[in-house]
Structures are given as structure tokens and as C-alpha cells.
Amino acid sequence: MFKSIKTSVIALILVSTAIIAHAQKKIAEGTLVFAVTANGTTTDVKTKFNGNLTKIEIENGPAMVNIISNTADKTGLLLIDVPVAQKQFAVKVSKAETEAQEALLPKYSDYKATGEKQTIAGLSAEKYTYKDDKGGAHELWATKDVDIASVTNGGFFKGLGALPVKYSAVINGVNSDLVLKSLSEAKVGAISTEIPTGYDVVTMEELKAMQGGGE
């Protein structure tokens, strides 16, 4: 039933923190939309944020996926709604599980601004070069126009000092290209970490088994 949800229900748990770093204008509440290309498919990933909470909304095959993260205490909640199967599942994510995911992220350093600039999603972006912990060289585009305070506590690009708006990353073995499409400061309201009525609570291992091993 879940074999079409392979593009990374699990891998995207940390996207909300992975795509953000420190910047200039502080925005406490709003919505980011990234175009994420993985496994030859491009999906719009919408991230709502308010205070320390973020909520990623993804249409993934037959399922609607919501990933809620508390960046202050590193807990989270994964909600999957599959209308065609009349199934709804909820997975609680503990601080230990989040930190285990973070430990798998590559370590980046030696960020250098190149001076090359372009406008992405209405923001002034600059190209940066950087290195990974295996000596590999990379580049990304980032902006200092804004600071999304709710999600600056972690992610791929600690020490960058800017918000990445166009970059590539390997998330749980999935090669992904991310480009910011829009940033809205419109109010999103409260983000709840409570499990909605009607959802079956399962473990991450049980979810992976439903996905055919989580491939």
C-alpha cells in the first residue's frame, strides 16, 4: 500500500531544519515553499513555521504527509493520510530519534562567498562554495535578506550565516535538489503537536515495513 511513498517520508523529517540557517530580517511566522527534485520527480514542499514549531506539508503519491517538528526540544510528529485506503497513521518522533537522524547528516565547513549574485524567489542570493567532511567541494545559493528564527537551531549548513535558497543534498541516501519558490509572511496560526482523532499510532519501524522496507 505504501510502496509509492518511497521518495522520503522518513528522509524529509529533517527538511524543515536542514534548509535554514541564520540571516538578517527576522520572521517568526509564515510559509516557505521549496521545489524538491528527487529520484527524477519534483515535488513542492511547503513548510509552515510559527515560533519553535514547523509543519511540512507534502503530497506524496496517494498520501498527504504532514511532518511537525519542535526545533526547541527536537521532538516531532509524522502524520500520513491515505484517502484511497481510508488509512491514517501517526508516528511520534523522540529527541533521541531526531539526534540519530542529525548524526547521519554530512558535516560542512569552509563557506566562502563568491560575489556572484542572482534573485531567487524575490530574494537577493549569493553563490557560496563549501566543503564536506570527506574533502568534497560543493556550492549553493543563499540569502541574508531574512532570518527564519524558528528553524535556525540545526540543519546541514551550520556556520553559513545565510538562508540556503538553491542547493543539492543527500538526505538519507536520496540525492535531492532544492530551490526556494516562495516565502510568505502571512499568519499560519497555531501548529499542534497533538495526534488528531482517528489516526493509528505506529512506530517508525512499522511505517518502514509498510513502505516495503523504506527504500
C-alpha positions in Angstrom: 0.0 0.0 0.0 2.9 2.4 0.7 5.4 1.4 -1.9 4.7 4.7 -3.9 5.7 6.7 -0.8 9.4 6.0 -1.2 10.8 9.4 -2.1 11.4 10.1 1.5 8.7 10.3 4.1 11.4 9.3 6.5 14.2 11.4 4.9 12.1 14.6 4.9 11.6 14.6 8.7 14.6 17.0 9.0 14.0 19.1 5.9 12.5 21.9 8.0 15.7 22.3 9.9 18.0 21.3 7.1 17.0 24.1 4.7 17.5 27.0 7.2 20.5 28.9 8.6 21.0 32.4 10.2 20.1 35.5 8.3 19.0 39.2 8.6 15.3 40.1 8.7 13.7 38.1 11.5 10.4 36.4 10.5 8.6 34.5 13.3 5.6 33.1 11.3 4.9 32.3 7.7 5.4 29.7 4.9 8.3 28.5 2.8 7.7 26.6 -0.4 10.7 24.6 -1.9 10.7 22.7 -5.2 12.4 19.4 -4.2 13.6 17.1 -7.1 14.5 13.6 -6.0 14.5 10.3 -7.9 13.6 12.2 -11.1 10.4 13.6 -9.6 9.8 17.2 -8.5 7.6 17.9 -5.5 6.6 21.2 -3.9 7.4 21.0 -0.2 5.5 23.6 1.9 6.9 24.4 5.3 4.8 26.5 7.7 6.5 27.9 10.7 5.4 29.6 13.9 7.6 30.1 17.0 9.6 26.9 17.6 7.2 24.8 15.5 7.4 23.9 11.8 4.9 21.9 9.7 5.9 20.4 6.4 3.1 19.5 4.0 3.7 17.1 1.1 1.5 15.4 -1.4 3.4 12.1 -1.9 1.8 9.7 -4.3 -1.6 8.7 -2.8 -0.8 10.2 0.6 -0.8 13.6 2.3 2.1 13.8 4.6 2.5 16.3 7.4 5.8 16.5 9.3 5.6 18.6 12.5 8.9 19.5 14.3 9.6 21.3 17.5 13.1 22.8 16.9 13.4 23.7 20.6 13.2 20.2 22.1 13.9 18.2 18.9 10.7 16.2 19.1 8.3 15.7 16.2 5.2 14.1 14.8 4.7 12.4 11.4 1.1 12.2 10.1 0.2 10.2 7.0 -3.3 10.3 5.4 -4.0 7.9 2.6 -7.6 8.6 1.5 -7.8 5.9 -1.2 -7.1 3.3 1.5 -9.0 5.1 4.2 -6.0 4.9 6.4 -4.4 7.5 8.7 -1.1 6.9 10.6 0.8 8.9 13.2 4.4 8.4 14.2 5.8 10.2 17.3 9.5 11.3 16.8 11.6 11.5 20.0 14.6 13.7 20.7 16.8 10.6 20.5 15.4 9.7 17.1 15.9 13.3 15.8 19.5 13.3 17.1 20.2 10.0 15.4 19.0 11.4 12.1 21.1 14.5 12.6 24.2 12.3 13.2 23.7 10.9 9.7 23.9 14.3 8.1 27.1 15.3 6.3 29.3 17.9 8.0 30.0 21.0 6.0 32.5 23.8 6.6 34.8 26.4 4.9 31.9 28.6 3.5 33.1 31.3 1.1 31.0 33.9 -0.7 31.9 34.2 -4.4 30.4 37.6 -5.1 28.2 36.1 -7.8 24.5 37.1 -7.3 21.0 36.4 -8.6 17.4 36.8 -7.4 15.7 33.7 -6.2 12.0 33.8 -5.0 12.3 37.6 -4.8 15.3 37.4 -2.5 18.9 38.6 -3.3 21.0 35.4 -3.3 24.8 34.9 -3.5 26.7 31.8 -4.5 28.9 30.2 -1.8 31.4 27.4 -2.0 32.0 24.9 0.8 33.5 21.6 1.6 32.2 18.4 3.2 34.0 16.3 5.9 35.4 14.0 3.2 37.1 16.8 1.3 34.5 17.2 -1.4 33.8 20.6 -2.9 30.3 22.0 -3.3 28.4 25.2 -4.0 25.0 26.7 -3.1 23.0 29.9 -3.3 21.9 31.6 -0.1 20.4 34.9 1.0 20.9 37.2 4.0 17.7 39.0 3.4 15.7 37.0 6.0 16.1 35.1 9.2 13.5 32.3 10.0 14.1 32.3 13.8 12.0 29.1 14.4 14.3 26.8 12.5 17.8 28.2 12.9 18.9 25.6 15.6 20.2 22.9 13.3 20.5 21.5 9.8 23.0 21.0 7.1 24.6 24.4 6.9 25.6 25.4 10.5 28.0 28.4 10.3 26.9 29.5 6.9 25.2 32.7 8.2 22.6 32.8 5.4 19.4 31.1 4.3 20.1 28.5 1.6 17.7 29.0 -1.3 19.2 26.7 -4.0 21.3 23.7 -3.3 21.8 20.0 -3.6 21.9 17.5 -0.7 21.8 13.8 0.1 19.1 13.1 2.6 19.1 9.5 3.9 20.7 8.4 0.7 18.4 10.3 -1.6 20.0 12.8 -3.9 17.8 15.9 -3.8 17.9 19.4 -5.5 16.1 22.1 -3.6 15.1 25.6 -4.9 13.0 28.1 -2.9 9.9 29.0 -4.8 8.3 31.4 -2.4 8.3 32.9 1.1 5.1 34.2 2.7 4.9 36.2 5.9 1.1 35.5 6.2 -0.1 34.2 9.5 -0.4 30.4 9.6 -1.9 30.1 13.1 -1.1 27.6 15.8 0.8 24.4 14.9 -0.3 21.5 17.0 1.8 18.6 18.1 -1.2 16.6 19.3 -2.2 13.4 17.4 -5.6 14.1 15.6 -8.6 11.9 16.3 -8.8 8.8 14.0 -5.1 8.3 13.4 -3.5 4.9 14.2 -0.3 5.4 16.2 2.6 3.3 14.8 6.4 3.2 15.3 8.9 4.3 12.7 9.9 0.7 12.2 6.3 -0.3 11.5 6.0 2.6 9.0 9.1 1.5 7.2 7.8 -2.0 6.9 4.6 -0.7 5.4 6.8 1.1 2.8 8.4 -2.2 1.8 11.5 -1.5 3.9 11.5 2.2 3.4 13.5 2.1 0.2 
